Amino acid sequence: MAVPYAPPRWPSATATTLLWALAAASIVFWGLRLAAPADAPAPPVVSGSAQAAPDPAALARMLGAVPAQSVAVAAPDAASRFVLLGVVADLDRQGAALIAVDGKPPRPFRVGAAVADGYVLQALDARAATFGTSAGSAPAFTLQLPTRPLASNPPRAEMPGSLPAVMAPPPIGPR
């Protein structure tokens, strides 16, 4: 006698187990959500003045600066001693700039701060920093951030008159 065909039971058993697990997870989620107190205090807001000043050495390492070798160099032109790496400025020309002095790791300087012996950061623009001998003196020189070329996305190279490459769905039905 031939045994009649019986489909396997594991697909329906697996689907049933997954549905019950989903129902249980939903009940636990909504139970916890409804049981939570509605008047829970919000986390405290940290004001800008309460934050500690960033560590210049750590900031320089994060931006990829490497420690400079100590080399005796003749006194270079003042503008060539400084490298402007970044600017954070507002409309009032205030803010901070990331500046490397004499090949040392870059440090952040605020407007009005002494950058090196005899030079003060006087003002900032969106991509420039102005230096002078004191805060109220005439500007000695201005450093600009280097400009980067804009990225261009050329069109894809395709055969003229051809349609774009699209994958067709697999055929449905018996083969």
SULQUIQUI-V431990 format. One record per residue. N is the residue number from 1. RES is the residue in one small letter. NEAR is the number of other C-alpha atoms within 10 Angstrom. D_LAST is the distance of its C-alpha to the last C-alpha in whole Angstrom. Layout:
n=N res=RES near=NEAR d_last=D_LAST
n=N res=RES near=NEAR d_last=D_LAST
This chain:
n=1 res=m near=3 d_last=34
n=2 res=a near=4 d_last=30
n=3 res=v near=5 d_last=30
n=4 res=p near=6 d_last=28
n=5 res=y near=6 d_last=25
n=6 res=a near=6 d_last=26
n=7 res=p near=7 d_last=24
n=8 res=p near=8 d_last=25
n=9 res=r near=8 d_last=28
n=10 res=w near=9 d_last=28
n=11 res=p near=10 d_last=25
n=12 res=s near=10 d_last=28
n=13 res=a near=11 d_last=31
n=14 res=t near=10 d_last=30
n=15 res=a near=11 d_last=29
n=16 res=t near=12 d_last=33
n=17 res=t near=12 d_last=34
n=18 res=l near=12 d_last=33
n=19 res=l near=12 d_last=34
n=20 res=w near=11 d_last=38
n=21 res=a near=12 d_last=38
n=22 res=l near=12 d_last=38
n=23 res=a near=12 d_last=40
n=24 res=a near=11 d_last=43
n=25 res=a near=12 d_last=42
n=26 res=s near=12 d_last=43
n=27 res=i near=12 d_last=46
n=28 res=v near=11 d_last=47
n=29 res=f near=12 d_last=47
n=30 res=w near=11 d_last=48
n=31 res=g near=11 d_last=51
n=32 res=l near=11 d_last=52
n=33 res=r near=11 d_last=52
n=34 res=l near=9 d_last=54
n=35 res=a near=9 d_last=56
n=36 res=a near=10 d_last=57
n=37 res=p near=9 d_last=60
n=38 res=a near=8 d_last=60
n=39 res=d near=6 d_last=63
n=40 res=a near=7 d_last=62
n=41 res=p near=7 d_last=64
n=42 res=a near=6 d_last=62
n=43 res=p near=6 d_last=62
n=44 res=p near=6 d_last=65
n=45 res=v near=6 d_last=65
n=46 res=v near=8 d_last=66
n=47 res=s near=7 d_last=68
n=48 res=g near=7 d_last=68
n=49 res=s near=7 d_last=72
n=50 res=a near=7 d_last=71
n=51 res=q near=8 d_last=68
n=52 res=a near=7 d_last=70
n=53 res=a near=7 d_last=70
n=54 res=p near=10 d_last=67
n=55 res=d near=10 d_last=68
n=56 res=p near=15 d_last=68
n=57 res=a near=15 d_last=68
n=58 res=a near=13 d_last=64
n=59 res=l near=16 d_last=63
n=60 res=a near=20 d_last=64
n=61 res=r near=13 d_last=62
n=62 res=m near=9 d_last=59
n=63 res=l near=13 d_last=59
n=64 res=g near=11 d_last=59
n=65 res=a near=16 d_last=63
n=66 res=v near=12 d_last=64
n=67 res=p near=13 d_last=68
n=68 res=a near=10 d_last=70
n=69 res=q near=8 d_last=72
n=70 res=s near=8 d_last=76
n=71 res=v near=7 d_last=77
n=72 res=a near=6 d_last=80
n=73 res=v near=7 d_last=80
n=74 res=a near=6 d_last=82
n=75 res=a near=8 d_last=83
n=76 res=p near=9 d_last=80
n=77 res=d near=8 d_last=80
n=78 res=a near=14 d_last=79
n=79 res=a near=13 d_last=76
n=80 res=s near=10 d_last=74
n=81 res=r near=14 d_last=75
n=82 res=f near=18 d_last=73
n=83 res=v near=18 d_last=69
n=84 res=l near=19 d_last=67
n=85 res=l near=19 d_last=64
n=86 res=g near=19 d_last=63
n=87 res=v near=22 d_last=65
n=88 res=v near=17 d_last=65
n=89 res=a near=20 d_last=67
n=90 res=d near=12 d_last=68
n=91 res=l near=9 d_last=70
n=92 res=d near=9 d_last=73
n=93 res=r near=15 d_last=72
n=94 res=q near=16 d_last=73
n=95 res=g near=17 d_last=70
n=96 res=a near=22 d_last=69
n=97 res=a near=25 d_last=68
n=98 res=l near=22 d_last=67
n=99 res=i near=22 d_last=69
n=100 res=a near=19 d_last=70
n=101 res=v near=17 d_last=73
n=102 res=d near=17 d_last=74
n=103 res=g near=17 d_last=71
n=104 res=k near=18 d_last=71
n=105 res=p near=21 d_last=68
n=106 res=p near=27 d_last=68
n=107 res=r near=20 d_last=69
n=108 res=p near=21 d_last=69
n=109 res=f near=18 d_last=72
n=110 res=r near=20 d_last=73
n=111 res=v near=21 d_last=75
n=112 res=g near=19 d_last=79
n=113 res=a near=15 d_last=78
n=114 res=a near=18 d_last=80
n=115 res=v near=20 d_last=77
n=116 res=a near=14 d_last=80
n=117 res=d near=7 d_last=83
n=118 res=g near=11 d_last=85
n=119 res=y near=19 d_last=81
n=120 res=v near=24 d_last=80
n=121 res=l near=24 d_last=77
n=122 res=q near=25 d_last=78
n=123 res=a near=23 d_last=75
n=124 res=l near=25 d_last=71
n=125 res=d near=18 d_last=69
n=126 res=a near=14 d_last=65
n=127 res=r near=17 d_last=65
n=128 res=a near=19 d_last=69
n=129 res=a near=25 d_last=71
n=130 res=t near=18 d_last=75
n=131 res=f near=26 d_last=78
n=132 res=g near=21 d_last=81
n=133 res=t near=18 d_last=85
n=134 res=s near=17 d_last=85
n=135 res=a near=17 d_last=83
n=136 res=g near=10 d_last=86
n=137 res=s near=11 d_last=86
n=138 res=a near=12 d_last=85
n=139 res=p near=17 d_last=81
n=140 res=a near=15 d_last=81
n=141 res=f near=13 d_last=78
n=142 res=t near=16 d_last=74
n=143 res=l near=17 d_last=71
n=144 res=q near=16 d_last=68
n=145 res=l near=14 d_last=64
n=146 res=p near=11 d_last=62
n=147 res=t near=7 d_last=60
n=148 res=r near=6 d_last=56
n=149 res=p near=6 d_last=54
n=150 res=l near=6 d_last=51
n=151 res=a near=6 d_last=48
n=152 res=s near=6 d_last=46
n=153 res=n near=6 d_last=42
n=154 res=p near=6 d_last=42
n=155 res=p near=6 d_last=39
n=156 res=r near=7 d_last=35
n=157 res=a near=6 d_last=35
n=158 res=e near=10 d_last=33
n=159 res=m near=8 d_last=32
n=160 res=p near=6 d_last=34
n=161 res=g near=6 d_last=32
n=162 res=s near=7 d_last=29
n=163 res=l near=8 d_last=27
n=164 res=p near=9 d_last=27
n=165 res=a near=7 d_last=25
n=166 res=v near=6 d_last=22
n=167 res=m near=6 d_last=19
n=168 res=a near=6 d_last=16
n=169 res=p near=6 d_last=15
n=170 res=p near=6 d_last=11
n=171 res=p near=7 d_last=9
n=172 res=i near=6 d_last=9
n=173 res=g near=5 d_last=7
n=174 res=p near=4 d_last=4
n=175 res=r near=4 d_last=0
